[in-house]
Amino acid sequence: MDKTEFCKVYSAADYKALTEAERTVFRSVVTSLDALGLFRMEDITVIAGYSRNVVLARIAARDVQRLGTVIEFEDRGCTKWKTNPAVDIMMKAQTAYEATAIRLGLTPTGRKRLKDEAVVKSASEAWDEQGDD
């Protein structure tokens, strides 16, 4: 990534709206994608969402670790148990960031999918060029 593109990434509104923990994830993802040749400026919003979900899952996981998967509460003088709401938050955030990781090409499966899409796109572009005769 050249210096101009680097400056655009880190001055983007999506990046500026992130917490410091989310920015750390964001920078790591951008660095990884750039090293793989997969970084695109158009993905900044997606990377920001990914970063939020990674941090949200981590926070929820700490709450689950601290409070447990089931929590005790009082209801009209009776002790009851329910699933810790952080479990649901953690699971939803993990599902979201795992899907986004694949979409961005951060996983082997995602990179293969992107490569396959590029091959299909190249083949369809070649077909379109032949059809213009």
Phi and psi in radians as a Rosetta constraint file:
Dihedral C 1 N 2 CA 2 C 2 CIRCULARHARMONIC -1.392 0.35
Dihedral N 2 CA 2 C 2 N 3 CIRCULARHARMONIC 2.956 0.35
Dihedral C 2 N 3 CA 3 C 3 CIRCULARHARMONIC -1.067 0.35
Dihedral N 3 CA 3 C 3 N 4 CIRCULARHARMONIC -0.671 0.35
Dihedral C 3 N 4 CA 4 C 4 CIRCULARHARMONIC -1.104 0.35
Dihedral N 4 CA 4 C 4 N 5 CIRCULARHARMONIC -0.804 0.35
Dihedral C 4 N 5 CA 5 C 5 CIRCULARHARMONIC -1.141 0.35
Dihedral N 5 CA 5 C 5 N 6 CIRCULARHARMONIC -0.693 0.35
Dihedral C 5 N 6 CA 6 C 6 CIRCULARHARMONIC -1.005 0.35
Dihedral N 6 CA 6 C 6 N 7 CIRCULARHARMONIC -0.803 0.35
Dihedral C 6 N 7 CA 7 C 7 CIRCULARHARMONIC -1.117 0.35
Dihedral N 7 CA 7 C 7 N 8 CIRCULARHARMONIC -0.668 0.35
Dihedral C 7 N 8 CA 8 C 8 CIRCULARHARMONIC -1.113 0.35
Dihedral N 8 CA 8 C 8 N 9 CIRCULARHARMONIC -0.722 0.35
Dihedral C 8 N 9 CA 9 C 9 CIRCULARHARMONIC -1.059 0.35
Dihedral N 9 CA 9 C 9 N 10 CIRCULARHARMONIC -0.851 0.35
Dihedral C 9 N 10 CA 10 C 10 CIRCULARHARMONIC -1.529 0.35
Dihedral N 10 CA 10 C 10 N 11 CIRCULARHARMONIC 0.034 0.35
Dihedral C 10 N 11 CA 11 C 11 CIRCULARHARMONIC -1.906 0.35
Dihedral N 11 CA 11 C 11 N 12 CIRCULARHARMONIC -0.028 0.35
Dihedral C 11 N 12 CA 12 C 12 CIRCULARHARMONIC -1.128 0.35
Dihedral N 12 CA 12 C 12 N 13 CIRCULARHARMONIC 2.519 0.35
Dihedral C 12 N 13 CA 13 C 13 CIRCULARHARMONIC -1.011 0.35
Dihedral N 13 CA 13 C 13 N 14 CIRCULARHARMONIC -0.663 0.35
Dihedral C 13 N 14 CA 14 C 14 CIRCULARHARMONIC -1.071 0.35
Dihedral N 14 CA 14 C 14 N 15 CIRCULARHARMONIC -0.698 0.35
Dihedral C 14 N 15 CA 15 C 15 CIRCULARHARMONIC -1.226 0.35
Dihedral N 15 CA 15 C 15 N 16 CIRCULARHARMONIC -0.763 0.35
Dihedral C 15 N 16 CA 16 C 16 CIRCULARHARMONIC -1.109 0.35
Dihedral N 16 CA 16 C 16 N 17 CIRCULARHARMONIC -0.458 0.35
Dihedral C 16 N 17 CA 17 C 17 CIRCULARHARMONIC -1.397 0.35
Dihedral N 17 CA 17 C 17 N 18 CIRCULARHARMONIC -0.136 0.35
Dihedral C 17 N 18 CA 18 C 18 CIRCULARHARMONIC -1.419 0.35
Dihedral N 18 CA 18 C 18 N 19 CIRCULARHARMONIC 2.668 0.35
Dihedral C 18 N 19 CA 19 C 19 CIRCULARHARMONIC -1.283 0.35
Dihedral N 19 CA 19 C 19 N 20 CIRCULARHARMONIC 2.965 0.35
Dihedral C 19 N 20 CA 20 C 20 CIRCULARHARMONIC -1.092 0.35
Dihedral N 20 CA 20 C 20 N 21 CIRCULARHARMONIC -0.697 0.35
Dihedral C 20 N 21 CA 21 C 21 CIRCULARHARMONIC -1.103 0.35
Dihedral N 21 CA 21 C 21 N 22 CIRCULARHARMONIC -0.725 0.35
Dihedral C 21 N 22 CA 22 C 22 CIRCULARHARMONIC -1.174 0.35
Dihedral N 22 CA 22 C 22 N 23 CIRCULARHARMONIC -0.654 0.35
Dihedral C 22 N 23 CA 23 C 23 CIRCULARHARMONIC -1.113 0.35
Dihedral N 23 CA 23 C 23 N 24 CIRCULARHARMONIC -0.623 0.35
Dihedral C 23 N 24 CA 24 C 24 CIRCULARHARMONIC -1.086 0.35
Dihedral N 24 CA 24 C 24 N 25 CIRCULARHARMONIC -0.798 0.35
Dihedral C 24 N 25 CA 25 C 25 CIRCULARHARMONIC -1.103 0.35
Dihedral N 25 CA 25 C 25 N 26 CIRCULARHARMONIC -0.794 0.35
Dihedral C 25 N 26 CA 26 C 26 CIRCULARHARMONIC -0.975 0.35
Dihedral N 26 CA 26 C 26 N 27 CIRCULARHARMONIC -0.892 0.35
Dihedral C 26 N 27 CA 27 C 27 CIRCULARHARMONIC -1.053 0.35
Dihedral N 27 CA 27 C 27 N 28 CIRCULARHARMONIC -0.693 0.35
Dihedral C 27 N 28 CA 28 C 28 CIRCULARHARMONIC -1.095 0.35
Dihedral N 28 CA 28 C 28 N 29 CIRCULARHARMONIC -0.753 0.35
Dihedral C 28 N 29 CA 29 C 29 CIRCULARHARMONIC -1.154 0.35
Dihedral N 29 CA 29 C 29 N 30 CIRCULARHARMONIC -0.803 0.35
Dihedral C 29 N 30 CA 30 C 30 CIRCULARHARMONIC -1.060 0.35
Dihedral N 30 CA 30 C 30 N 31 CIRCULARHARMONIC -0.759 0.35
Dihedral C 30 N 31 CA 31 C 31 CIRCULARHARMONIC -1.062 0.35
Dihedral N 31 CA 31 C 31 N 32 CIRCULARHARMONIC -0.787 0.35
Dihedral C 31 N 32 CA 32 C 32 CIRCULARHARMONIC -1.115 0.35
Dihedral N 32 CA 32 C 32 N 33 CIRCULARHARMONIC -0.822 0.35
Dihedral C 32 N 33 CA 33 C 33 CIRCULARHARMONIC -1.110 0.35
Dihedral N 33 CA 33 C 33 N 34 CIRCULARHARMONIC -0.712 0.35
Dihedral C 33 N 34 CA 34 C 34 CIRCULARHARMONIC -1.103 0.35
Dihedral N 34 CA 34 C 34 N 35 CIRCULARHARMONIC -0.726 0.35
Dihedral C 34 N 35 CA 35 C 35 CIRCULARHARMONIC -1.101 0.35
Dihedral N 35 CA 35 C 35 N 36 CIRCULARHARMONIC -0.563 0.35
Dihedral C 35 N 36 CA 36 C 36 CIRCULARHARMONIC -1.508 0.35
Dihedral N 36 CA 36 C 36 N 37 CIRCULARHARMONIC -0.088 0.35
Dihedral C 36 N 37 CA 37 C 37 CIRCULARHARMONIC 1.302 0.35
Dihedral N 37 CA 37 C 37 N 38 CIRCULARHARMONIC 0.393 0.35
Dihedral C 37 N 38 CA 38 C 38 CIRCULARHARMONIC -1.900 0.35
Dihedral N 38 CA 38 C 38 N 39 CIRCULARHARMONIC -0.058 0.35
Dihedral C 38 N 39 CA 39 C 39 CIRCULARHARMONIC -1.262 0.35
Dihedral N 39 CA 39 C 39 N 40 CIRCULARHARMONIC 2.325 0.35
Dihedral C 39 N 40 CA 40 C 40 CIRCULARHARMONIC -2.334 0.35
Dihedral N 40 CA 40 C 40 N 41 CIRCULARHARMONIC 2.374 0.35
Dihedral C 40 N 41 CA 41 C 41 CIRCULARHARMONIC -0.975 0.35
Dihedral N 41 CA 41 C 41 N 42 CIRCULARHARMONIC -0.558 0.35
Dihedral C 41 N 42 CA 42 C 42 CIRCULARHARMONIC -1.129 0.35
Dihedral N 42 CA 42 C 42 N 43 CIRCULARHARMONIC -0.299 0.35
Dihedral C 42 N 43 CA 43 C 43 CIRCULARHARMONIC -1.558 0.35
Dihedral N 43 CA 43 C 43 N 44 CIRCULARHARMONIC 0.014 0.35
Dihedral C 43 N 44 CA 44 C 44 CIRCULARHARMONIC -0.981 0.35
Dihedral N 44 CA 44 C 44 N 45 CIRCULARHARMONIC -0.792 0.35
Dihedral C 44 N 45 CA 45 C 45 CIRCULARHARMONIC -1.093 0.35
Dihedral N 45 CA 45 C 45 N 46 CIRCULARHARMONIC -0.707 0.35
Dihedral C 45 N 46 CA 46 C 46 CIRCULARHARMONIC -1.162 0.35
Dihedral N 46 CA 46 C 46 N 47 CIRCULARHARMONIC -0.733 0.35
Dihedral C 46 N 47 CA 47 C 47 CIRCULARHARMONIC -1.132 0.35
Dihedral N 47 CA 47 C 47 N 48 CIRCULARHARMONIC -0.671 0.35
Dihedral C 47 N 48 CA 48 C 48 CIRCULARHARMONIC -1.097 0.35
Dihedral N 48 CA 48 C 48 N 49 CIRCULARHARMONIC -0.775 0.35
Dihedral C 48 N 49 CA 49 C 49 CIRCULARHARMONIC -1.090 0.35
Dihedral N 49 CA 49 C 49 N 50 CIRCULARHARMONIC -0.732 0.35
Dihedral C 49 N 50 CA 50 C 50 CIRCULARHARMONIC -1.016 0.35
Dihedral N 50 CA 50 C 50 N 51 CIRCULARHARMONIC -0.822 0.35
Dihedral C 50 N 51 CA 51 C 51 CIRCULARHARMONIC -1.067 0.35
Dihedral N 51 CA 51 C 51 N 52 CIRCULARHARMONIC -0.736 0.35
Dihedral C 51 N 52 CA 52 C 52 CIRCULARHARMONIC -1.071 0.35
Dihedral N 52 CA 52 C 52 N 53 CIRCULARHARMONIC -0.774 0.35
Dihedral C 52 N 53 CA 53 C 53 CIRCULARHARMONIC -1.190 0.35
Dihedral N 53 CA 53 C 53 N 54 CIRCULARHARMONIC -0.637 0.35
Dihedral C 53 N 54 CA 54 C 54 CIRCULARHARMONIC -1.075 0.35
Dihedral N 54 CA 54 C 54 N 55 CIRCULARHARMONIC -0.835 0.35
Dihedral C 54 N 55 CA 55 C 55 CIRCULARHARMONIC -1.185 0.35
Dihedral N 55 CA 55 C 55 N 56 CIRCULARHARMONIC -0.715 0.35
Dihedral C 55 N 56 CA 56 C 56 CIRCULARHARMONIC -1.049 0.35
Dihedral N 56 CA 56 C 56 N 57 CIRCULARHARMONIC -0.748 0.35
Dihedral C 56 N 57 CA 57 C 57 CIRCULARHARMONIC -1.102 0.35
Dihedral N 57 CA 57 C 57 N 58 CIRCULARHARMONIC -0.690 0.35
Dihedral C 57 N 58 CA 58 C 58 CIRCULARHARMONIC -1.134 0.35
Dihedral N 58 CA 58 C 58 N 59 CIRCULARHARMONIC -0.760 0.35
Dihedral C 58 N 59 CA 59 C 59 CIRCULARHARMONIC -1.108 0.35
Dihedral N 59 CA 59 C 59 N 60 CIRCULARHARMONIC -0.795 0.35
Dihedral C 59 N 60 CA 60 C 60 CIRCULARHARMONIC -1.110 0.35
Dihedral N 60 CA 60 C 60 N 61 CIRCULARHARMONIC -0.681 0.35
Dihedral C 60 N 61 CA 61 C 61 CIRCULARHARMONIC -1.093 0.35
Dihedral N 61 CA 61 C 61 N 62 CIRCULARHARMONIC -0.677 0.35
Dihedral C 61 N 62 CA 62 C 62 CIRCULARHARMONIC -1.127 0.35
Dihedral N 62 CA 62 C 62 N 63 CIRCULARHARMONIC -0.679 0.35
Dihedral C 62 N 63 CA 63 C 63 CIRCULARHARMONIC -1.132 0.35
Dihedral N 63 CA 63 C 63 N 64 CIRCULARHARMONIC -0.706 0.35
Dihedral C 63 N 64 CA 64 C 64 CIRCULARHARMONIC -1.133 0.35
Dihedral N 64 CA 64 C 64 N 65 CIRCULARHARMONIC -0.740 0.35
Dihedral C 64 N 65 CA 65 C 65 CIRCULARHARMONIC -1.100 0.35
Dihedral N 65 CA 65 C 65 N 66 CIRCULARHARMONIC -0.715 0.35
Dihedral C 65 N 66 CA 66 C 66 CIRCULARHARMONIC -1.293 0.35
Dihedral N 66 CA 66 C 66 N 67 CIRCULARHARMONIC -0.758 0.35
Dihedral C 66 N 67 CA 67 C 67 CIRCULARHARMONIC -1.747 0.35
Dihedral N 67 CA 67 C 67 N 68 CIRCULARHARMONIC -0.335 0.35
Dihedral C 67 N 68 CA 68 C 68 CIRCULARHARMONIC 1.654 0.35
Dihedral N 68 CA 68 C 68 N 69 CIRCULARHARMONIC 2.967 0.35
Dihedral C 68 N 69 CA 69 C 69 CIRCULARHARMONIC -1.391 0.35
Dihedral N 69 CA 69 C 69 N 70 CIRCULARHARMONIC -0.390 0.35
Dihedral C 69 N 70 CA 70 C 70 CIRCULARHARMONIC -2.145 0.35
Dihedral N 70 CA 70 C 70 N 71 CIRCULARHARMONIC 2.356 0.35
Dihedral C 70 N 71 CA 71 C 71 CIRCULARHARMONIC -2.087 0.35
Dihedral N 71 CA 71 C 71 N 72 CIRCULARHARMONIC 2.636 0.35
Dihedral C 71 N 72 CA 72 C 72 CIRCULARHARMONIC -1.647 0.35
Dihedral N 72 CA 72 C 72 N 73 CIRCULARHARMONIC 2.461 0.35
Dihedral C 72 N 73 CA 73 C 73 CIRCULARHARMONIC -2.573 0.35
Dihedral N 73 CA 73 C 73 N 74 CIRCULARHARMONIC 2.808 0.35
Dihedral C 73 N 74 CA 74 C 74 CIRCULARHARMONIC -1.744 0.35
Dihedral N 74 CA 74 C 74 N 75 CIRCULARHARMONIC 2.355 0.35
Dihedral C 74 N 75 CA 75 C 75 CIRCULARHARMONIC -2.383 0.35
Dihedral N 75 CA 75 C 75 N 76 CIRCULARHARMONIC 1.894 0.35
Dihedral C 75 N 76 CA 76 C 76 CIRCULARHARMONIC 0.926 0.35
Dihedral N 76 CA 76 C 76 N 77 CIRCULARHARMONIC 0.785 0.35
Dihedral C 76 N 77 CA 77 C 77 CIRCULARHARMONIC 1.438 0.35
Dihedral N 77 CA 77 C 77 N 78 CIRCULARHARMONIC -0.035 0.35
Dihedral C 77 N 78 CA 78 C 78 CIRCULARHARMONIC -1.874 0.35
Dihedral N 78 CA 78 C 78 N 79 CIRCULARHARMONIC 2.435 0.35
Dihedral C 78 N 79 CA 79 C 79 CIRCULARHARMONIC -1.428 0.35
Dihedral N 79 CA 79 C 79 N 80 CIRCULARHARMONIC 2.237 0.35
Dihedral C 79 N 80 CA 80 C 80 CIRCULARHARMONIC -2.261 0.35
Dihedral N 80 CA 80 C 80 N 81 CIRCULARHARMONIC 2.909 0.35
Dihedral C 80 N 81 CA 81 C 81 CIRCULARHARMONIC -2.203 0.35
Dihedral N 81 CA 81 C 81 N 82 CIRCULARHARMONIC 2.530 0.35
Dihedral C 81 N 82 CA 82 C 82 CIRCULARHARMONIC -2.593 0.35
Dihedral N 82 CA 82 C 82 N 83 CIRCULARHARMONIC 2.824 0.35
Dihedral C 82 N 83 CA 83 C 83 CIRCULARHARMONIC -1.163 0.35
Dihedral N 83 CA 83 C 83 N 84 CIRCULARHARMONIC 2.352 0.35
Dihedral C 83 N 84 CA 84 C 84 CIRCULARHARMONIC -1.043 0.35
Dihedral N 84 CA 84 C 84 N 85 CIRCULARHARMONIC 2.187 0.35
Dihedral C 84 N 85 CA 85 C 85 CIRCULARHARMONIC -1.013 0.35
Dihedral N 85 CA 85 C 85 N 86 CIRCULARHARMONIC -0.437 0.35
Dihedral C 85 N 86 CA 86 C 86 CIRCULARHARMONIC -1.125 0.35
Dihedral N 86 CA 86 C 86 N 87 CIRCULARHARMONIC -0.439 0.35
Dihedral C 86 N 87 CA 87 C 87 CIRCULARHARMONIC -1.097 0.35
Dihedral N 87 CA 87 C 87 N 88 CIRCULARHARMONIC -0.825 0.35
Dihedral C 87 N 88 CA 88 C 88 CIRCULARHARMONIC -1.119 0.35
Dihedral N 88 CA 88 C 88 N 89 CIRCULARHARMONIC -0.765 0.35
Dihedral C 88 N 89 CA 89 C 89 CIRCULARHARMONIC -1.062 0.35
Dihedral N 89 CA 89 C 89 N 90 CIRCULARHARMONIC -0.805 0.35
Dihedral C 89 N 90 CA 90 C 90 CIRCULARHARMONIC -1.046 0.35
Dihedral N 90 CA 90 C 90 N 91 CIRCULARHARMONIC -0.824 0.35
Dihedral C 90 N 91 CA 91 C 91 CIRCULARHARMONIC -1.115 0.35
Dihedral N 91 CA 91 C 91 N 92 CIRCULARHARMONIC -0.761 0.35
Dihedral C 91 N 92 CA 92 C 92 CIRCULARHARMONIC -1.144 0.35
Dihedral N 92 CA 92 C 92 N 93 CIRCULARHARMONIC -0.732 0.35
Dihedral C 92 N 93 CA 93 C 93 CIRCULARHARMONIC -1.134 0.35
Dihedral N 93 CA 93 C 93 N 94 CIRCULARHARMONIC -0.716 0.35
Dihedral C 93 N 94 CA 94 C 94 CIRCULARHARMONIC -1.111 0.35
Dihedral N 94 CA 94 C 94 N 95 CIRCULARHARMONIC -0.774 0.35
Dihedral C 94 N 95 CA 95 C 95 CIRCULARHARMONIC -1.050 0.35
Dihedral N 95 CA 95 C 95 N 96 CIRCULARHARMONIC -0.760 0.35
Dihedral C 95 N 96 CA 96 C 96 CIRCULARHARMONIC -1.134 0.35
Dihedral N 96 CA 96 C 96 N 97 CIRCULARHARMONIC -0.806 0.35
Dihedral C 96 N 97 CA 97 C 97 CIRCULARHARMONIC -1.288 0.35
Dihedral N 97 CA 97 C 97 N 98 CIRCULARHARMONIC -0.508 0.35
Dihedral C 97 N 98 CA 98 C 98 CIRCULARHARMONIC -1.150 0.35
Dihedral N 98 CA 98 C 98 N 99 CIRCULARHARMONIC -0.739 0.35
Dihedral C 98 N 99 CA 99 C 99 CIRCULARHARMONIC -1.124 0.35
Dihedral N 99 CA 99 C 99 N 100 CIRCULARHARMONIC -0.705 0.35
Dihedral C 99 N 100 CA 100 C 100 CIRCULARHARMONIC -1.199 0.35
Dihedral N 100 CA 100 C 100 N 101 CIRCULARHARMONIC -0.659 0.35
Dihedral C 100 N 101 CA 101 C 101 CIRCULARHARMONIC -1.037 0.35
Dihedral N 101 CA 101 C 101 N 102 CIRCULARHARMONIC -0.729 0.35
Dihedral C 101 N 102 CA 102 C 102 CIRCULARHARMONIC -1.137 0.35
Dihedral N 102 CA 102 C 102 N 103 CIRCULARHARMONIC -0.794 0.35
Dihedral C 102 N 103 CA 103 C 103 CIRCULARHARMONIC -1.048 0.35
Dihedral N 103 CA 103 C 103 N 104 CIRCULARHARMONIC -0.659 0.35
Dihedral C 103 N 104 CA 104 C 104 CIRCULARHARMONIC -1.415 0.35
Dihedral N 104 CA 104 C 104 N 105 CIRCULARHARMONIC -0.268 0.35
Dihedral C 104 N 105 CA 105 C 105 CIRCULARHARMONIC 1.552 0.35
Dihedral N 105 CA 105 C 105 N 106 CIRCULARHARMONIC 0.434 0.35
Dihedral C 105 N 106 CA 106 C 106 CIRCULARHARMONIC -1.449 0.35
Dihedral N 106 CA 106 C 106 N 107 CIRCULARHARMONIC -0.156 0.35
Dihedral C 106 N 107 CA 107 C 107 CIRCULARHARMONIC -2.058 0.35
Dihedral N 107 CA 107 C 107 N 108 CIRCULARHARMONIC 2.791 0.35
Dihedral C 107 N 108 CA 108 C 108 CIRCULARHARMONIC -0.988 0.35
Dihedral N 108 CA 108 C 108 N 109 CIRCULARHARMONIC -0.712 0.35
Dihedral C 108 N 109 CA 109 C 109 CIRCULARHARMONIC -1.072 0.35
Dihedral N 109 CA 109 C 109 N 110 CIRCULARHARMONIC -0.766 0.35
Dihedral C 109 N 110 CA 110 C 110 CIRCULARHARMONIC -1.135 0.35
Dihedral N 110 CA 110 C 110 N 111 CIRCULARHARMONIC -0.737 0.35
Dihedral C 110 N 111 CA 111 C 111 CIRCULARHARMONIC -1.107 0.35
Dihedral N 111 CA 111 C 111 N 112 CIRCULARHARMONIC -0.706 0.35
Dihedral C 111 N 112 CA 112 C 112 CIRCULARHARMONIC -1.105 0.35
Dihedral N 112 CA 112 C 112 N 113 CIRCULARHARMONIC -0.749 0.35
Dihedral C 112 N 113 CA 113 C 113 CIRCULARHARMONIC -1.077 0.35
Dihedral N 113 CA 113 C 113 N 114 CIRCULARHARMONIC -0.783 0.35
Dihedral C 113 N 114 CA 114 C 114 CIRCULARHARMONIC -1.106 0.35
Dihedral N 114 CA 114 C 114 N 115 CIRCULARHARMONIC -0.698 0.35
Dihedral C 114 N 115 CA 115 C 115 CIRCULARHARMONIC -1.116 0.35
Dihedral N 115 CA 115 C 115 N 116 CIRCULARHARMONIC -0.790 0.35
Dihedral C 115 N 116 CA 116 C 116 CIRCULARHARMONIC -1.082 0.35
Dihedral N 116 CA 116 C 116 N 117 CIRCULARHARMONIC -0.698 0.35
Dihedral C 116 N 117 CA 117 C 117 CIRCULARHARMONIC -1.124 0.35
Dihedral N 117 CA 117 C 117 N 118 CIRCULARHARMONIC -0.670 0.35
Dihedral C 117 N 118 CA 118 C 118 CIRCULARHARMONIC -1.139 0.35
Dihedral N 118 CA 118 C 118 N 119 CIRCULARHARMONIC -0.687 0.35
Dihedral C 118 N 119 CA 119 C 119 CIRCULARHARMONIC -1.140 0.35
Dihedral N 119 CA 119 C 119 N 120 CIRCULARHARMONIC -0.783 0.35
Dihedral C 119 N 120 CA 120 C 120 CIRCULARHARMONIC -1.093 0.35
Dihedral N 120 CA 120 C 120 N 121 CIRCULARHARMONIC -0.754 0.35
Dihedral C 120 N 121 CA 121 C 121 CIRCULARHARMONIC -1.090 0.35
Dihedral N 121 CA 121 C 121 N 122 CIRCULARHARMONIC -0.773 0.35
Dihedral C 121 N 122 CA 122 C 122 CIRCULARHARMONIC -1.085 0.35
Dihedral N 122 CA 122 C 122 N 123 CIRCULARHARMONIC -0.732 0.35
Dihedral C 122 N 123 CA 123 C 123 CIRCULARHARMONIC -1.136 0.35
Dihedral N 123 CA 123 C 123 N 124 CIRCULARHARMONIC -0.736 0.35
Dihedral C 123 N 124 CA 124 C 124 CIRCULARHARMONIC -1.215 0.35
Dihedral N 124 CA 124 C 124 N 125 CIRCULARHARMONIC -0.582 0.35
Dihedral C 124 N 125 CA 125 C 125 CIRCULARHARMONIC -1.150 0.35
Dihedral N 125 CA 125 C 125 N 126 CIRCULARHARMONIC -0.723 0.35
Dihedral C 125 N 126 CA 126 C 126 CIRCULARHARMONIC -1.096 0.35
Dihedral N 126 CA 126 C 126 N 127 CIRCULARHARMONIC -0.721 0.35
Dihedral C 126 N 127 CA 127 C 127 CIRCULARHARMONIC -1.101 0.35
Dihedral N 127 CA 127 C 127 N 128 CIRCULARHARMONIC -0.772 0.35
Dihedral C 127 N 128 CA 128 C 128 CIRCULARHARMONIC -1.054 0.35
Dihedral N 128 CA 128 C 128 N 129 CIRCULARHARMONIC -0.674 0.35
Dihedral C 128 N 129 CA 129 C 129 CIRCULARHARMONIC -1.160 0.35
Dihedral N 129 CA 129 C 129 N 130 CIRCULARHARMONIC -0.648 0.35
Dihedral C 129 N 130 CA 130 C 130 CIRCULARHARMONIC -1.237 0.35
Dihedral N 130 CA 130 C 130 N 131 CIRCULARHARMONIC -0.590 0.35
Dihedral C 130 N 131 CA 131 C 131 CIRCULARHARMONIC -1.288 0.35
Dihedral N 131 CA 131 C 131 N 132 CIRCULARHARMONIC -0.177 0.35
Dihedral C 131 N 132 CA 132 C 132 CIRCULARHARMONIC -1.448 0.35
Dihedral N 132 CA 132 C 132 N 133 CIRCULARHARMONIC 0.030 0.35
